[in-house]
Amino acid sequence: MKSNICKLTLSLIVIFFFNSFSLADLDTDILLLKKEKLYKKIKQIRDELMNEEHNNEQVSGSHRNLNQVLVTLVDEYDDKPTESTILTISDGPVYDFGRLTPIVDKQHTFLLFVSGREPIANIVVNSLSAPFQFASSRPHGGKFPGVGGTCDPNYIAADCTFVLSTRARQRGEFNDIIRITYTQNGQVKTAERKIRAMY
């Protein structure tokens, strides 16, 4: 009984936030990402409540009503045209490697968040200027996603990682931009993250 109350309470909270946002009005990629994950949570709760209702004949009227609301929400969302997939790079707006010692290599793993249900197959990643490079065992750098990265350079369908490293011989401040370009529904889109290092 206690678990049912917790699920009902969580469901009400999820419904409130789900209805509070319109995908057309979102200004940031992060909000779109959160709404996609919120949809998955709603679907999970919906399935759990349906299983309980199926296995328990003594289900309250309010329980049934809430279950129906969840079913309607999920069905309406599933019937909508698929939202364009959006890529978002972690550690924004600027990732600073900090103050480093020359000749010493430092790496950082970035997360590439994927929102939407359409995988991306046409990915172009820009070349980086020294001292930045995708992590590699070779002195002149590697290719996306770098050694240790989990992103597929040809096909991205879920959150993944890529690894960057920096190593400079001379002192100074260095800046660059990671730029991942892709096409969705005929539109060219870009995920960017500024990077900086001081030697």
C-alpha positions in Angstrom: 0.0 0.0 0.0 2.8 2.4 0.9 4.5 1.7 -2.5 1.3 2.6 -4.3 1.0 5.9 -2.4 4.6 6.7 -3.4 3.9 5.9 -7.0 0.7 7.9 -7.1 2.5 10.9 -5.5 5.4 10.6 -8.0 3.0 10.3 -10.9 1.2 13.5 -9.9 4.5 15.4 -9.8 5.6 13.9 -13.1 2.3 14.9 -14.7 2.6 18.5 -13.4 6.0 19.0 -14.8 5.2 17.2 -18.1 2.3 19.5 -18.7 4.3 22.6 -17.6 6.6 22.6 -20.7 5.8 22.8 -24.3 8.6 21.5 -26.6 7.9 24.4 -29.0 8.6 26.9 -26.2 11.9 25.4 -24.9 14.9 27.6 -25.2 17.7 25.2 -24.3 18.8 21.8 -25.3 19.0 20.7 -21.7 15.2 21.2 -21.1 14.4 19.2 -24.2 16.7 16.4 -22.9 15.0 16.5 -19.5 11.5 16.2 -21.1 12.5 13.2 -23.1 13.7 11.5 -20.0 10.6 12.6 -18.1 8.5 10.9 -20.8 10.4 7.6 -20.2 9.7 7.9 -16.5 6.0 8.5 -17.1 5.9 5.4 -19.3 7.6 3.4 -16.6 5.1 4.5 -14.0 2.2 3.8 -16.4 3.4 0.3 -17.0 3.8 -0.4 -13.3 0.4 0.9 -12.5 -1.2 -1.1 -15.3 0.5 -4.3 -14.0 -0.8 -3.6 -10.5 -4.3 -2.9 -11.7 -4.2 -6.2 -13.7 -3.1 -8.2 -10.7 -5.3 -6.6 -8.1 -9.0 -6.4 -8.4 -9.4 -4.1 -5.3 -7.9 -1.0 -6.9 -9.3 2.4 -5.9 -11.2 4.7 -8.2 -8.5 7.4 -7.9 -5.9 4.8 -8.7 -7.7 3.9 -11.9 -8.3 7.5 -12.9 -4.6 8.4 -12.5 -3.6 5.3 -14.4 -5.9 6.4 -17.3 -4.3 9.9 -17.3 -0.9 8.3 -17.6 -2.0 6.1 -20.4 -3.5 9.1 -22.2 -0.3 11.2 -21.8 1.9 8.4 -23.1 -0.4 7.7 -26.0 -0.6 11.4 -27.0 3.2 11.7 -26.8 3.7 8.6 -28.9 1.3 9.9 -31.5 3.2 13.2 -32.0 5.7 13.5 -34.8 9.2 12.5 -33.6 11.1 15.4 -32.2 14.4 16.2 -33.9 17.3 14.7 -32.1 19.6 17.3 -30.3 23.1 16.7 -29.2 24.5 18.6 -26.2 28.1 18.5 -25.0 28.8 18.6 -21.2 30.9 21.0 -19.2 29.5 24.2 -20.6 29.8 27.0 -21.5 33.6 26.6 -21.4 35.7 23.7 -20.1 39.0 24.9 -18.6 41.8 22.4 -18.3 43.3 24.8 -15.8 46.9 25.9 -15.3 49.2 23.1 -16.6 52.9 22.2 -16.8 54.4 22.1 -20.3 55.0 18.7 -21.8 52.6 17.1 -19.3 49.6 15.5 -20.9 46.1 16.0 -19.4 42.9 14.3 -20.5 39.2 15.0 -19.9 36.2 12.9 -20.7 33.2 14.8 -22.1 29.6 13.5 -22.2 27.6 13.8 -25.4 23.9 13.9 -24.4 21.3 12.7 -26.9 17.7 13.9 -26.7 15.1 12.7 -29.1 14.3 9.3 -30.6 15.9 9.6 -34.0 19.5 8.3 -34.2 22.1 10.4 -36.0 24.2 8.9 -38.7 25.7 11.9 -40.5 28.3 13.3 -38.0 31.2 15.7 -38.8 33.6 16.6 -36.0 36.0 19.5 -36.5 39.8 19.3 -36.3 41.3 20.8 -33.2 44.3 23.1 -33.0 47.3 22.3 -30.9 47.7 21.6 -28.1 44.2 20.1 -28.1 43.6 16.7 -29.7 41.4 13.6 -29.3 43.1 11.2 -26.9 45.5 8.9 -28.6 48.6 6.8 -28.1 50.1 8.6 -31.1 52.0 11.9 -30.6 50.0 13.7 -33.3 46.6 12.9 -31.9 43.8 10.6 -32.7 40.3 10.8 -34.1 36.9 11.3 -32.5 35.9 9.9 -29.9 39.5 9.5 -28.7 41.0 6.5 -26.8 38.6 5.6 -24.1 35.6 7.3 -25.7 32.4 5.4 -26.3 30.8 7.4 -29.0 30.5 5.8 -32.4 31.9 8.2 -35.0 29.4 7.1 -37.6 26.2 6.5 -35.6 24.9 8.1 -32.4 21.7 6.9 -30.8 22.3 7.2 -27.0 24.4 9.2 -24.6 28.1 8.5 -25.0 31.6 9.9 -24.2 34.6 11.3 -26.0 38.0 12.0 -24.6 40.2 15.1 -25.3 43.8 15.7 -24.3 46.1 18.7 -24.2 49.9 18.9 -24.2 51.9 22.0 -25.0 55.6 22.6 -25.2 55.5 26.4 -24.8 53.8 28.6 -22.2 50.7 30.6 -23.0 46.9 30.5 -23.1 45.2 28.3 -25.7 41.6 28.3 -26.8 39.6 26.2 -29.2 36.0 24.9 -29.9 34.8 21.3 -30.1 32.2 21.4 -32.9 30.0 18.5 -33.8 27.9 19.1 -36.9 24.9 16.9 -38.0 21.8 17.1 -40.1 18.2 16.4 -38.9 15.1 16.8 -41.1 17.1 18.7 -43.7 18.5 21.2 -41.1 22.2 21.4 -40.2 22.7 21.6 -36.5 25.8 22.0 -34.3 26.8 21.1 -30.8 29.7 23.1 -29.5 31.9 23.4 -26.4 34.6 26.0 -25.9 37.8 24.7 -24.3 40.7 26.5 -22.7 44.1 25.6 -21.2 46.9 27.7 -19.6 50.5 26.8 -19.6 
